């Protein structure tokens, strides 16, 4: 797949986004960079409908980075609930402390400074820069990659990610002025999430259908290697979640037997328990019991 050689109609996409964008709470007027950072961290590999209520609870409870930084880690992990990948909660807690201590309790507005924060990667840094501060920054996720693959390259799917190529593709589509570029970044993502979907793209309602290279090519099917479907049942992720649920449901340390009861495969259970200890998501007491961080 070659780098994008022509631009999609930016203003048409921006106008479409202004009219059709979902009214998500982190898009509301007045939402700070902190609100966007929290939402982008929660939205990684987690659907919007699961994130929305948790995000709203967090922003009421911890409206500033310093508020979250002052909370015990155990409280943060409980509040993370069922969002999955709970290490994100601890990384966000650590980043909140750095923002409070080093940046006057205000989330930085540029990519490089954001990347220096604990746990903030390329995607999150660019998303905060664009969506919170209205700056020009190519933002690439799976939805954007799919839109670019189809609309620009005429391919059925984006294939394996290539960070350098993918960023260059999106960068080539963005106009130079910050406000329009930031809005276009949001529009590309929204288009992939709601219209240019994986299995049932709504091409009849697509604002750029007339300019779409995939349409002009006859909507060819993806001909790359088959993608692996991620399962959840029986995985270490499920077991880790069950073990954490036991500790989130108590106010202090629990005996090993309480954890052994949630999963019958002793080898997998022990492996997952060890990984939770290594990740700092749980701790072991001197008498051999287990607890969330700081609760013993």
BAFI-3210 file (N, C-alpha, C; in Angstrom, 3 decimals, decimal comma, padded with zeros to 6 digits):
// residues 296
n [1|2|3|4|5|6|7|8|9|10|11|12|13|14|15|16|17|18|19|20|21|22|23|24|25|26|27|28|29|30|31|32|33|34|35|36|37|38|39|40|41|42|43|44|45|46|47|48|49|50|51|52|53|54|55|56|57|58|59|60|61|62|63|64|65|66|67|68|69|70|71|72|73|74|75|76|77|78|79|80|81|82|83|84|85|86|87|88|89|90|91|92|93|94|95|96|97|98|99|100|101|102|103|104|105|106|107|108|109|110|111|112|113|114|115|116|117|118|119|120|121|122|123|124|125|126|127|128|129|130|131|132|133|134|135|136|137|138|139|140|141|142|143|144|145|146|147|148|149|150|151|152|153|154|155|156|157|158|159|160|161|162|163|164|165|166|167|168|169|170|171|172|173|174|175|176|177|178|179|180|181|182|183|184|185|186|187|188|189|190|191|192|193|194|195|196|197|198|199|200|201|202|203|204|205|206|207|208|209|210|211|212|213|214|215|216|217|218|219|220|221|222|223|224|225|226|227|228|229|230|231|232|233|234|235|236|237|238|239|240|241|242|243|244|245|246|247|248|249|250|251|252|253|254|255|256|257|258|259|260|261|262|263|264|265|266|267|268|269|270|271|272|273|274|275|276|277|278|279|280|281|282|283|284|285|286|287|288|289|290|291|292|293|294|295|296]
n.u [000,852|000,645|001,815|-000,580|-001,738|-003,501|-005,931|-008,765|-012,000|-011,698|-013,227|-015,848|-015,960|-015,511|-017,763|-019,720|-019,056|-019,592|-022,355|-023,141|-021,760|-021,510|-022,926|-020,834|-019,771|-017,156|-016,663|-017,975|-018,489|-016,007|-014,721|-011,801|-008,247|-007,516|-009,900|-010,123|-007,766|-008,280|-010,529|-009,452|-007,574|-009,212|-010,710|-009,111|-009,117|-011,629|-015,155|-017,258|-019,749|-019,305|-017,374|-018,443|-020,220|-018,355|-016,347|-017,781|-018,305|-015,676|-014,844|-016,484|-015,645|-012,860|-011,948|-009,656|-006,162|-004,599|-006,457|-006,974|-004,372|-004,027|-005,581|-005,844|-004,212|-005,685|-008,310|-008,535|-008,288|-010,604|-012,542|-012,106|-013,478|-015,110|-013,671|-011,471|-008,035|-006,516|-004,075|-003,934|-005,299|-003,548|-001,378|-002,524|-003,026|-000,406|000,479|-001,188|-000,103|002,388|001,548|000,318|002,499|004,524|003,445|001,707|-000,839|-002,181|-002,932|-000,438|-000,110|001,232|002,637|005,211|005,766|003,633|004,227|006,289|005,111|004,216|003,193|001,866|001,318|002,075|-000,357|-002,237|-001,052|-001,153|-003,894|-004,869|-003,614|-004,838|-007,690|-008,262|-006,960|-007,167|-005,154|-003,002|-002,423|-001,696|-003,848|-004,037|-005,904|-007,412|-009,803|-009,380|-007,292|-008,625|-010,476|-008,711|-007,386|-009,451|-010,803|-008,729|-006,752|-008,139|-008,347|-009,624|-009,126|-006,904|-004,718|-001,693|-000,483|001,613|003,424|004,969|004,257|001,454|001,050|002,133|000,352|-002,062|-001,227|-000,793|-003,357|-004,309|-005,221|-003,301|-004,049|-004,644|-007,171|-009,007|-007,625|-007,540|-010,262|-010,783|-009,276|-010,788|-013,128|-012,400|-011,967|-014,516|-015,977|-014,973|-015,815|-018,600|-019,700|-017,976|-017,569|-016,270|-017,618|-020,147|-020,255|-021,748|-022,174|-023,978|-024,631|-022,316|-020,208|-018,128|-018,372|-018,450|-015,865|-014,408|-011,890|-012,144|-014,821|-014,790|-013,183|-014,778|-015,339|-013,421|-012,698|-010,926|-007,704|-005,610|-003,632|-005,525|-007,248|-006,698|-009,175|-009,852|-010,311|-011,997|-013,038|-011,743|-009,159|-006,016|-006,530|-009,220|-009,039|-007,310|-008,974|-011,052|-009,714|-008,927|-011,454|-012,292|-010,688|-011,379|-013,881|-013,662|-012,567|-010,024|-007,125|-007,281|-007,502|-005,500|-007,149|-009,566|-009,033|-008,220|-010,624|-011,927|-011,105|-010,500|-008,274|-005,237|-002,605|-002,847|-004,166|-002,250|-000,235|-001,475|-001,964|000,642|001,411|-000,214|000,857|003,443|002,803|002,021|-000,604|-001,791|-000,911|001,078|000,683|002,581|001,720|000,889|-001,524|-003,606|-004,010|-005,389|-003,244|-001,617|-003,511|-002,995]
n.v [-001,190|002,152|005,433|007,979|009,819|011,707|014,050|013,670|015,280|017,666|019,736|018,933|016,592|017,643|019,288|017,296|015,921|017,893|017,914|015,251|013,956|011,871|012,754|012,651|012,603|013,504|015,147|017,455|021,035|022,870|020,751|019,665|019,216|017,169|015,708|014,697|013,193|011,210|009,991|009,033|007,220|005,334|004,451|002,846|-000,125|-000,652|-000,507|002,370|002,483|001,156|002,707|005,283|005,622|005,087|006,967|009,338|009,053|009,101|011,704|013,265|012,503|012,811|015,503|016,889|016,346|016,276|015,464|012,775|011,805|011,984|009,970|006,684|003,816|001,443|002,363|003,577|001,389|-000,024|001,781|001,666|-000,507|-002,661|-002,178|-003,408|-004,430|-003,384|-002,240|000,118|001,892|002,247|003,374|005,758|006,927|007,327|009,091|011,239|012,146|013,087|015,147|016,866|017,534|018,462|020,047|021,989|021,023|020,874|019,331|018,768|020,365|019,630|017,165|015,987|016,648|015,402|012,750|012,304|011,780|009,340|006,244|007,295|006,942|007,081|007,249|008,208|010,631|012,150|012,184|013,637|016,108|016,878|016,593|017,748|020,190|021,250|021,157|020,610|017,341|014,205|011,546|008,197|005,316|002,012|002,444|004,800|003,940|002,065|003,673|005,275|003,290|002,348|004,667|006,238|004,501|002,478|-000,103|-003,088|-003,349|-002,240|-003,847|-005,157|-003,064|-000,181|001,995|004,275|004,569|004,734|007,060|008,915|008,701|009,726|012,244|013,427|013,951|015,981|019,393|022,471|024,328|024,572|024,254|023,193|020,905|019,457|018,984|017,464|015,197|014,115|013,654|011,697|009,509|009,205|008,620|006,089|004,650|004,767|004,744|003,800|000,979|-002,256|-004,668|-003,988|-001,508|001,678|002,836|004,341|006,491|007,819|010,638|011,057|009,367|009,756|010,389|008,216|005,865|003,140|002,639|003,411|001,430|-000,748|-001,830|-003,837|-006,965|-007,597|-008,888|-009,800|-011,478|-013,627|-012,287|-012,726|-013,735|-012,367|-014,110|-014,339|-015,889|-018,159|-017,233|-015,825|-013,199|-013,229|-014,778|-013,250|-011,046|-012,176|-012,843|-010,290|-009,214|-010,460|-009,198|-006,534|-006,584|-006,654|-005,187|-005,444|-007,594|-010,939|-014,496|-017,025|-019,108|-017,933|-016,860|-019,088|-020,329|-019,242|-020,187|-023,177|-024,343|-024,846|-024,301|-022,259|-020,370|-019,811|-018,741|-016,406|-015,074|-014,582|-012,837|-010,637|-009,770|-009,055|-006,951|-005,062|-004,809|-006,203|-007,033|-008,962|-009,974|-010,128|-012,372|-014,030|-013,499|-011,762|-008,572|-005,492|-002,816|-001,228|-001,873|-003,264]
n.w [000,000|-000,884|000,127|000,889|-001,893|-002,624|-001,417|000,735|000,658|002,852|004,083|003,629|005,126|007,683|007,973|007,895|010,258|012,182|012,038|012,435|014,461|017,336|020,479|022,650|026,075|026,656|024,575|025,002|025,284|027,035|028,282|029,780|029,072|030,763|031,073|028,475|028,292|030,215|029,036|026,594|027,515|028,776|026,591|025,051|023,478|024,488|024,381|023,621|024,958|027,337|028,477|028,890|031,328|033,367|032,888|033,379|036,119|037,114|036,411|037,974|040,453|040,454|039,307|038,584|037,754|040,129|042,003|041,389|041,689|044,423|045,388|046,841|045,399|045,452|045,603|043,130|041,407|042,079|041,205|038,514|037,671|035,391|033,077|032,019|031,246|033,588|034,259|032,940|034,579|036,745|035,418|034,541|036,989|037,850|035,846|036,420|038,819|037,898|036,190|038,011|039,651|037,933|035,925|036,791|037,355|034,969|031,953|029,548|026,295|023,990|021,804|022,324|025,023|026,274|025,657|027,394|029,779|032,280|030,965|028,730|025,396|021,818|020,311|022,257|023,077|020,723|020,282|022,490|022,044|019,625|020,067|022,547|022,524|020,016|018,028|015,190|014,551|013,420|014,063|014,679|014,642|014,627|013,266|011,780|010,166|008,594|007,186|005,676|004,209|002,580|001,432|000,401|-000,658|-001,905|-000,974|000,621|003,319|005,938|006,472|008,064|010,740|010,224|011,748|010,874|008,153|008,394|009,943|008,181|006,048|007,170|007,968|005,500|004,713|006,297|006,580|006,798|008,737|012,205|013,584|011,676|010,924|013,344|013,759|011,497|012,086|014,168|012,735|010,834|012,501|013,647|011,359|010,675|012,902|012,875|010,276|008,096|008,683|009,780|008,866|007,787|006,038|005,767|003,071|001,558|003,129|003,467|003,709|001,956|-000,168|-002,923|-003,514|-002,847|-003,145|-002,868|-003,470|-006,164|-007,138|-007,125|-004,649|-003,590|-001,944|001,115|000,748|002,208|004,822|006,997|009,780|013,246|015,513|018,560|021,444|024,630|026,735|029,016|028,816|030,030|030,614|031,407|033,737|035,337|035,682|037,192|039,551|040,424|040,830|043,175|045,096|044,721|045,725|048,444|051,582|052,495|053,047|051,669|052,179|050,529|049,734|049,020|046,564|045,123|044,758|042,583|040,106|038,449|037,203|038,357|037,555|035,582|037,126|039,118|037,535|036,593|038,968|039,814|037,754|038,240|040,636|039,794|038,080|039,858|040,580|042,588|045,984|048,310|051,644|054,734|056,069|054,078|052,778|050,322|048,696|047,394|046,167|048,858|050,797|053,202]
ca.u [000,000|001,473|001,389|-001,677|-001,272|-004,510|-006,662|-010,218|-012,554|-011,623|-014,324|-017,073|-015,881|-015,678|-019,180|-020,455|-018,799|-020,331|-023,785|-023,461|-020,949|-022,220|-022,726|-020,134|-019,548|-015,806|-016,628|-018,789|-017,729|-015,435|-013,989|-010,379|-007,306|-007,577|-011,058|-009,819|-006,756|-008,958|-011,374|-008,636|-006,976|-010,265|-011,257|-008,206|-009,595|-012,861|-016,225|-017,753|-020,869|-018,779|-016,539|-019,189|-020,598|-017,169|-015,710|-018,575|-018,055|-014,308|-014,713|-017,128|-014,854|-011,488|-012,018|-008,319|-005,129|-004,177|-007,470|-006,700|-003,057|-004,141|-006,397|-005,100|-004,260|-006,790|-009,552|-008,514|-008,561|-012,027|-013,328|-011,905|-014,571|-015,003|-013,143|-010,439|-006,656|-006,456|-002,810|-004,178|-005,704|-002,355|-000,570|-003,203|-002,778|000,981|000,532|-001,842|000,877|003,388|000,897|000,129|003,787|005,433|002,770|000,719|-002,158|-002,789|-002,399|000,299|-000,829|002,024|002,866|006,459|005,639|002,702|004,922|007,178|004,319|004,163|002,101|001,223|001,953|001,947|-001,751|-002,874|-000,468|-001,677|-005,331|-005,070|-003,203|-005,844|-009,078|-008,414|-006,377|-007,439|-003,925|-002,787|-001,653|-002,330|-004,264|-004,254|-006,343|-007,847|-010,877|-008,773|-006,533|-009,576|-010,991|-007,651|-007,153|-010,531|-011,116|-007,559|-005,980|-008,998|-008,179|-010,711|-008,726|-005,598|-003,630|-000,899|-000,106|002,960|003,295|005,548|003,418|000,111|001,089|002,374|-000,901|-003,023|-000,642|-000,985|-004,752|-004,680|-004,868|-002,270|-004,548|-004,822|-008,559|-009,601|-006,910|-007,985|-011,629|-010,716|-008,803|-011,950|-014,087|-011,920|-012,211|-015,958|-016,421|-014,641|-016,566|-020,054|-020,122|-017,053|-017,307|-015,565|-018,435|-021,321|-020,097|-022,957|-021,654|-025,022|-024,668|-020,942|-020,051|-017,067|-018,547|-018,149|-014,411|-013,812|-011,190|-012,678|-016,051|-014,442|-012,547|-015,762|-015,340|-012,745|-012,568|-009,580|-007,039|-004,426|-003,725|-006,698|-007,019|-007,057|-010,258|-009,445|-011,292|-011,843|-013,338|-010,659|-007,846|-005,421|-007,232|-010,423|-008,654|-006,823|-010,133|-011,767|-008,913|-009,049|-012,817|-012,356|-010,048|-012,157|-015,103|-013,361|-011,915|-008,696|-006,514|-008,056|-006,634|-005,274|-008,282|-010,608|-008,634|-008,211|-011,993|-012,542|-010,660|-010,112|-006,968|-004,282|-001,433|-003,203|-004,487|-000,999|000,458|-002,159|-001,730|002,017|001,494|-000,835|001,851|004,518|002,268|001,692|-002,048|-002,095|000,243|000,965|001,007|003,584|001,122|000,529|-002,790|-003,486|-004,827|-005,069|-002,094|-001,776|-004,595|-002,587]
ca.v [000,000|003,335|006,598|008,725|010,776|012,742|014,356|013,618|016,631|017,934|020,568|018,129|015,699|018,457|019,660|016,089|015,653|018,885|017,581|013,850|013,369|011,457|013,712|011,978|013,587|014,081|016,119|018,613|022,281|023,092|019,603|019,986|018,217|016,042|014,903|013,987|012,179|010,105|009,273|008,314|006,080|004,347|003,967|001,914|-001,516|-000,740|000,190|003,634|002,326|000,746|003,776|006,494|005,803|005,102|008,278|010,353|008,888|009,552|013,152|013,842|012,137|013,312|016,444|017,385|015,330|016,188|014,717|011,354|011,486|011,884|008,806|005,422|002,968|000,482|003,061|003,789|000,104|-000,332|002,680|001,254|-001,427|-003,732|-001,649|-004,290|-003,942|-002,442|-001,505|001,483|002,716|002,613|004,306|007,053|007,440|007,815|010,279|012,332|012,697|013,861|016,372|017,741|017,986|019,053|020,873|022,869|020,376|021,056|018,376|019,467|020,501|019,238|015,728|015,559|016,734|014,350|011,469|012,166|011,387|007,884|005,498|007,962|006,535|007,935|007,517|009,038|011,977|012,855|012,380|014,743|017,336|017,248|016,655|018,643|021,509|021,717|021,338|019,690|016,151|013,007|010,578|006,953|004,091|001,030|003,024|005,734|003,147|001,451|004,735|005,658|002,166|002,274|005,901|006,782|003,497|001,551|-001,461|-003,504|-003,238|-001,601|-004,797|-004,992|-001,667|000,325|003,326|005,345|004,745|005,144|008,477|009,711|008,703|010,643|013,585|013,952|014,351|017,091|020,760|023,065|025,119|023,706|023,962|022,293|019,633|018,741|018,528|016,390|014,007|013,557|013,204|010,435|008,466|009,022|007,965|004,681|004,020|004,779|004,592|002,935|-000,077|-003,414|-005,661|-003,441|-000,066|002,368|003,696|005,249|007,688|008,304|011,981|011,118|008,218|010,126|010,505|007,026|004,999|001,781|002,613|003,472|000,162|-001,816|-002,342|-005,145|-007,575|-007,640|-010,096|-010,041|-012,619|-013,630|-011,707|-013,583|-013,255|-012,433|-014,682|-013,907|-016,989|-019,082|-016,615|-015,257|-011,941|-013,537|-015,257|-012,085|-010,245|-012,848|-012,696|-008,901|-008,985|-010,883|-008,182|-005,293|-006,753|-006,700|-003,981|-005,752|-008,819|-012,179|-015,679|-017,631|-019,972|-017,130|-016,696|-020,411|-020,770|-018,629|-020,814|-024,541|-024,693|-024,299|-023,752|-020,970|-019,450|-019,376|-017,869|-015,119|-014,421|-014,068|-011,690|-009,501|-009,297|-008,393|-005,703|-004,128|-004,667|-006,734|-007,203|-010,061|-009,578|-010,966|-013,644|-014,817|-013,112|-010,908|-007,370|-004,432|-002,034|-000,334|-002,248|-004,257]
ca.w [000,000|-001,000|000,890|000,265|-002,896|-002,842|-000,184|000,781|000,829|004,285|004,578|003,625|006,276|008,886|008,042|008,273|011,671|012,975|012,025|012,719|015,535|018,541|021,576|023,733|027,146|026,598|023,478|025,381|025,476|028,357|028,795|029,840|028,593|031,690|030,703|027,233|028,596|030,898|028,076|025,624|028,207|028,989|025,320|024,401|023,457|025,266|023,661|024,152|025,884|028,639|029,025|029,215|032,732|034,235|032,689|034,078|037,554|037,402|036,298|039,155|041,631|040,321|038,184|038,244|037,948|041,528|042,745|041,180|042,245|045,881|045,753|046,973|044,208|045,579|045,268|041,686|040,764|042,260|040,368|037,123|037,405|034,400|031,818|031,499|031,191|034,722|034,355|032,449|035,719|037,513|034,608|034,581|038,340|037,858|034,994|037,152|039,752|037,155|035,714|039,172|040,197|036,950|034,925|037,397|037,357|033,643|030,974|028,488|025,025|022,825|021,734|022,956|026,482|026,664|025,570|028,543|030,947|032,460|030,369|027,587|024,153|020,635|019,975|023,281|023,036|019,545|020,457|023,436|021,361|018,622|020,519|023,698|022,303|018,668|017,272|014,075|014,912|012,869|015,077|013,948|015,303|013,627|012,454|010,828|009,193|007,665|006,313|004,737|003,293|001,595|000,711|-000,287|-001,387|-002,622|-000,453|001,492|004,719|006,055|006,636|009,286|010,981|010,003|012,347|010,050|006,966|008,771|010,326|006,965|005,296|007,782|007,919|004,147|004,539|007,168|006,171|007,657|009,856|013,364|013,946|010,693|010,992|014,538|013,528|010,513|012,782|014,865|011,732|010,267|013,490|013,747|010,128|010,779|013,987|012,703|008,874|007,360|009,649|009,233|008,169|007,082|005,819|005,288|002,000|001,067|003,971|003,660|003,144|000,947|-001,058|-004,312|-003,663|-002,235|-004,091|-002,721|-004,270|-007,585|-007,506|-007,037|-003,283|-003,528|-000,622|001,685|000,274|003,019|005,742|007,869|011,098|014,363|016,354|019,955|022,351|026,013|027,649|029,292|028,669|031,243|030,913|032,177|035,061|036,077|036,061|038,274|040,766|040,858|041,312|044,581|045,930|044,629|046,494|049,875|052,108|053,016|052,547|051,660|052,151|049,218|049,391|048,380|045,166|044,501|044,496|041,395|038,858|038,801|036,645|039,314|036,872|034,991|038,218|039,745|036,578|036,560|040,256|039,778|036,845|038,930|041,609|039,044|037,527|040,933|040,727|043,911|046,856|049,256|053,012|055,394|056,491|052,912|052,167|049,146|048,784|046,446|046,634|050,016|051,701|054,197]
c.u [000,893|000,929|000,328|-001,147|-002,310|-005,323|-008,146|-010,747|-012,697|-012,828|-015,644|-017,100|-016,096|-017,131|-020,038|-020,282|-019,577|-021,810|-024,083|-022,722|-021,806|-021,938|-022,077|-019,738|-018,160|-015,625|-017,380|-017,921|-017,213|-014,710|-012,493|-009,525|-007,285|-008,755|-010,807|-008,776|-007,392|-009,784|-010,528|-007,952|-008,008|-010,730|-010,335|-008,726|-010,877|-013,950|-016,738|-018,838|-020,435|-017,991|-017,366|-019,550|-019,402|-016,461|-016,465|-018,368|-016,668|-014,208|-015,436|-016,272|-013,483|-011,417|-010,677|-007,300|-004,724|-005,179|-007,234|-005,379|-003,119|-004,918|-005,516|-005,247|-005,423|-008,119|-009,666|-008,853|-010,023|-012,884|-013,190|-012,961|-014,227|-014,431|-012,072|-009,078|-006,397|-005,115|-002,964|-004,557|-004,493|-001,458|-001,194|-003,006|-001,374|001,120|-000,100|-000,889|001,920|002,797|000,732|001,448|004,600|004,787|001,635|-000,694|-002,908|-002,128|-001,676|-000,440|-000,024|002,434|004,098|006,371|004,686|003,386|005,865|006,435|004,288|002,948|001,405|002,000|001,628|000,503|-002,380|-002,351|-001,042|-003,169|-005,608|-004,717|-004,274|-007,201|-009,287|-007,982|-006,514|-006,211|-003,800|-001,891|-002,351|-002,606|-004,670|-004,711|-006,846|-008,944|-010,326|-008,010|-007,463|-010,140|-009,949|-007,414|-008,212|-010,629|-009,944|-006,893|-006,830|-008,887|-009,327|-010,408|-007,311|-004,447|-002,853|-000,496|001,359|002,970|003,820|004,666|002,045|000,063|001,284|001,093|-001,876|-002,508|-000,871|-002,410|-005,105|-004,302|-003,904|-002,853|-005,019|-006,277|-009,201|-008,946|-007,376|-009,391|-011,643|-010,220|-009,949|-012,954|-013,677|-012,199|-013,701|-016,501|-016,155|-015,458|-018,047|-020,533|-019,258|-016,606|-016,711|-016,476|-019,572|-021,187|-021,342|-022,577|-022,694|-025,094|-023,287|-020,759|-018,979|-017,176|-018,152|-016,653|-013,676|-013,190|-011,688|-013,970|-015,719|-013,818|-013,512|-015,815|-014,693|-012,644|-011,116|-008,928|-005,755|-004,600|-004,933|-006,342|-007,480|-008,175|-009,859|-010,583|-011,022|-012,037|-012,148|-009,271|-007,309|-006,091|-008,467|-010,062|-008,139|-007,987|-010,896|-011,013|-009,012|-010,432|-012,964|-011,814|-010,795|-013,419|-014,894|-012,639|-010,516|-008,189|-007,452|-007,087|-006,532|-006,477|-009,381|-010,300|-008,645|-009,615|-012,557|-012,133|-010,055|-008,727|-005,881|-003,077|-001,715|-003,484|-003,214|-000,230|-000,161|-001,959|-000,329|002,117|000,857|000,115|002,961|004,052|001,926|000,210|-002,554|-000,792|-000,009|001,434|002,038|003,023|000,550|-000,811|-002,531|-004,452|-004,507|-003,944|-002,443|-002,826|-004,189|-001,576]
c.v [001,247|004,459|007,376|009,771|011,836|012,896|014,088|015,032|016,978|018,699|019,811|017,183|016,456|018,875|018,465|015,795|016,628|018,516|016,197|013,244|013,006|012,444|013,049|012,988|014,224|015,012|017,399|019,857|022,384|021,910|019,892|018,900|016,983|015,132|014,099|012,902|010,967|009,301|008,456|007,105|004,973|003,702|002,995|000,493|-001,722|000,061|001,427|003,423|001,843|001,864|004,932|006,611|005,862|006,450|009,360|010,270|009,411|011,079|013,876|013,640|012,778|014,299|017,040|016,275|015,167|015,425|013,218|010,961|011,279|010,646|007,576|004,573|001,974|001,113|003,268|002,490|-000,310|000,523|002,344|000,233|-002,485|-003,251|-002,554|-003,609|-002,938|-001,753|-000,071|002,411|003,165|003,568|005,692|007,715|008,031|009,076|011,478|012,974|013,553|015,171|017,367|018,339|018,814|020,053|021,702|022,341|020,576|020,082|019,141|019,412|020,050|017,776|015,309|015,598|015,669|012,984|011,239|011,761|009,867|007,283|006,138|007,612|007,464|008,271|008,483|010,467|012,775|013,135|013,542|016,079|017,816|017,515|017,592|020,063|022,019|021,970|020,283|018,540|014,939|011,988|009,307|005,855|003,139|001,582|003,964|004,966|002,518|002,481|005,106|004,534|002,135|003,546|006,428|005,744|002,488|000,117|-001,803|-003,359|-002,701|-002,580|-004,542|-003,535|-001,393|001,768|004,455|005,626|005,280|006,615|009,363|009,802|009,744|012,071|014,226|014,434|015,625|018,440|021,378|023,799|024,197|023,298|022,972|020,925|018,810|018,187|017,377|015,099|013,323|012,984|011,868|009,276|008,156|008,291|006,466|003,952|003,855|004,519|003,566|001,789|-001,308|-004,249|-005,072|-001,936|000,551|003,359|004,690|006,533|008,268|009,665|012,075|009,953|008,535|010,196|009,251|006,115|003,566|001,618|002,568|002,164|-001,017|-002,514|-003,726|-005,652|-007,518|-008,953|-010,395|-011,252|-012,496|-013,073|-012,669|-012,937|-013,440|-013,017|-014,160|-015,064|-017,919|-018,501|-016,138|-013,935|-012,193|-013,953|-014,101|-011,219|-010,860|-012,715|-011,269|-008,600|-009,386|-009,782|-006,860|-005,372|-006,837|-005,420|-004,248|-007,065|-010,023|-013,358|-016,257|-018,469|-019,201|-016,904|-018,039|-020,836|-020,262|-019,299|-022,174|-024,945|-024,045|-023,666|-022,389|-019,939|-018,913|-018,428|-016,471|-014,351|-013,826|-012,829|-010,449|-008,912|-008,515|-007,039|-004,672|-003,923|-005,282|-006,860|-008,370|-009,610|-010,534|-012,318|-014,449|-014,502|-012,124|-009,731|-006,451|-003,579|-001,132|-000,741|-003,373|-003,625]
c.w [000,000|-000,142|000,128|-000,699|-003,204|-001,568|-000,349|000,992|002,316|004,796|004,600|004,827|007,579|009,057|008,459|009,770|012,562|013,088|012,598|013,902|016,741|019,681|022,798|024,808|027,116|025,393|023,837|025,525|026,905|028,957|028,697|029,198|029,481|031,341|029,443|027,477|029,278|029,894|027,100|026,256|028,388|027,683|024,592|024,576|024,268|024,568|024,395|025,205|027,262|029,295|029,569|030,705|033,677|034,117|033,460|035,594|037,927|037,379|037,441|040,396|041,627|039,152|037,763|038,437|039,408|042,381|042,608|041,820|043,758|046,325|045,914|045,718|044,271|045,200|043,761|040,955|040,936|041,325|038,889|036,702|036,373|033,065|031,211|031,427|032,328|034,918|033,834|033,595|036,525|036,726|034,613|035,937|038,428|037,009|035,688|038,144|039,058|036,644|036,853|039,634|039,211|036,005|035,509|037,351|036,037|032,676|029,870|027,157|023,819|022,943|022,511|024,479|027,004|026,648|026,746|029,812|031,069|031,763|029,188|026,317|023,005|020,317|020,977|023,235|021,867|019,690|021,402|022,777|020,383|019,250|021,702|023,376|020,873|017,833|016,174|014,521|014,313|013,969|014,339|014,895|014,232|012,724|011,392|009,753|008,149|006,689|005,258|003,730|002,203|000,750|-000,098|-001,184|-002,142|-002,168|000,493|002,960|004,769|006,147|007,920|009,488|010,666|010,512|011,473|008,846|007,328|009,176|009,106|006,130|005,846|007,747|006,552|003,910|005,289|006,569|007,172|008,856|010,978|013,581|012,982|010,740|012,190|014,355|012,508|011,156|013,513|013,865|011,115|011,217|013,608|012,520|010,197|011,831|013,664|011,275|008,137|008,263|008,971|008,339|007,344|006,873|005,203|004,203|001,492|001,887|004,222|002,993|002,065|-000,040|-002,495|-004,567|-003,210|-003,279|-004,024|-003,519|-005,756|-008,071|-007,439|-005,693|-003,184|-002,095|-000,166|001,279|001,038|003,917|006,662|009,244|012,186|015,177|017,811|020,798|023,765|026,990|027,784|029,183|030,016|031,611|031,763|033,597|035,914|036,557|037,217|039,607|041,318|041,409|042,780|045,481|045,875|045,471|047,992|050,292|052,621|052,468|052,620|051,653|050,748|048,784|048,678|046,903|044,437|044,068|043,176|040,089|039,169|038,296|037,503|038,628|036,267|036,070|038,874|038,834|036,574|037,866|040,306|038,894|037,467|039,974|040,908|038,516|038,599|041,141|042,032|044,696|047,801|050,628|053,614|055,814|055,319|052,289|051,020|049,254|047,620|047,016|047,813|051,022|052,660|055,158]
res [x|x|x|x|x|x|x|x|x|x|x|x|x|x|x|x|x|x|x|x|x|x|x|x|x|x|x|x|x|x|x|x|x|x|x|x|x|x|x|x|x|x|x|x|x|x|x|x|x|x|x|x|x|x|x|x|x|x|x|x|x|x|x|x|x|x|x|x|x|x|x|x|x|x|x|x|x|x|x|x|x|x|x|x|x|x|x|x|x|x|x|x|x|x|x|x|x|x|x|x|x|x|x|x|x|x|x|x|x|x|x|x|x|x|x|x|x|x|x|x|x|x|x|x|x|x|x|x|x|x|x|x|x|x|x|x|x|x|x|x|x|x|x|x|x|x|x|x|x|x|x|x|x|x|x|x|x|x|x|x|x|x|x|x|x|x|x|x|x|x|x|x|x|x|x|x|x|x|x|x|x|x|x|x|x|x|x|x|x|x|x|x|x|x|x|x|x|x|x|x|x|x|x|x|x|x|x|x|x|x|x|x|x|x|x|x|x|x|x|x|x|x|x|x|x|x|x|x|x|x|x|x|x|x|x|x|x|x|x|x|x|x|x|x|x|x|x|x|x|x|x|x|x|x|x|x|x|x|x|x|x|x|x|x|x|x|x|x|x|x|x|x|x|x|x|x|x|x|x|x|x|x|x|x|x|x|x|x|x|x|x|x|x|x|x|x]
***
